[in-house]
Amino acid sequence: MAKRRNYTFLGKVELPSHVVEQVERMTADADAEIEATRVTFRWGKEQLDVVKKAADVIGVPYQTFLKLAVYQRALDVLKDAQVAKPKDAA
């Protein structure tokens, strides 16, 4: 169930210059971190078309779908690996 939030529009807010500088610095740091963790896939058109169709079915952008699918699969692999580990003999 989606959460509903009610926001009050505050209009234009003037921030002190030191706060603006801090926000800009933090934004630049976040952008740099995101840039450092970029992943590129080279897929054929048919593969990408399948991914785009699947993303469309659930109503998300295909990049979001890819992140979700890869992350979920990684969690499944890690869970399966934990189950397959031999238990230590006590």
C-alpha positions in Angstrom: 0.0 0.0 0.0 1.5 3.3 -1.1 2.1 5.9 1.6 0.4 9.2 1.1 2.3 12.2 2.2 0.9 15.7 2.5 3.5 18.4 1.9 3.1 22.1 2.4 4.7 24.3 -0.3 7.0 26.8 1.5 7.7 29.0 -1.5 11.1 30.3 -2.2 13.4 29.9 0.7 16.7 31.8 1.1 19.4 29.8 2.7 22.6 31.2 4.2 25.6 31.1 1.9 27.5 28.6 4.0 24.5 26.2 3.8 24.3 26.6 0.0 28.1 25.9 -0.3 27.8 22.8 1.9 24.9 21.5 -0.1 26.7 22.1 -3.4 29.8 20.4 -2.0 27.8 17.4 -0.8 26.0 17.2 -4.1 29.3 17.2 -6.0 30.7 14.5 -3.6 27.6 12.3 -4.2 27.8 12.8 -8.0 31.5 11.8 -7.9 30.7 8.7 -5.9 27.9 7.7 -8.3 30.2 8.3 -11.2 32.8 6.0 -9.6 30.4 3.1 -9.3 29.1 3.1 -12.8 28.7 -0.2 -14.6 28.4 -0.6 -18.3 26.8 -3.6 -20.1 27.3 -4.4 -23.8 24.2 -6.3 -25.0 22.7 -7.0 -28.3 19.5 -5.2 -29.5 17.4 -8.3 -28.9 18.6 -8.8 -25.3 18.0 -5.1 -24.5 14.5 -5.3 -26.1 13.6 -8.2 -23.8 14.8 -6.2 -20.8 12.9 -3.1 -21.9 9.7 -5.2 -22.4 10.0 -6.7 -18.9 10.6 -3.3 -17.4 7.5 -1.9 -19.2 5.4 -4.8 -17.8 6.2 -3.8 -14.2 6.2 -0.1 -15.1 9.8 1.0 -14.3 12.6 2.4 -16.5 14.7 -0.4 -17.9 17.8 0.8 -16.0 15.9 0.5 -12.8 14.7 -2.9 -13.8 18.3 -4.0 -14.5 19.5 -2.8 -11.1 16.6 -4.6 -9.4 17.0 -7.8 -11.3 20.8 -8.0 -10.8 20.5 -7.1 -7.1 17.8 -9.7 -6.5 19.7 -12.4 -8.3 22.8 -11.6 -6.3 20.8 -11.9 -3.0 19.4 -15.3 -4.2 22.9 -16.6 -5.0 24.2 -15.5 -1.6 21.3 -17.1 0.1 21.7 -20.3 -1.8 25.5 -20.3 -1.0 24.6 -19.9 2.8 22.2 -22.9 2.6 24.8 -25.0 0.7 27.5 -24.4 3.3 28.3 -27.5 5.4 27.4 -26.9 9.1 30.4 -27.0 11.5 30.5 -30.1 13.5 30.3 -29.3 17.2 
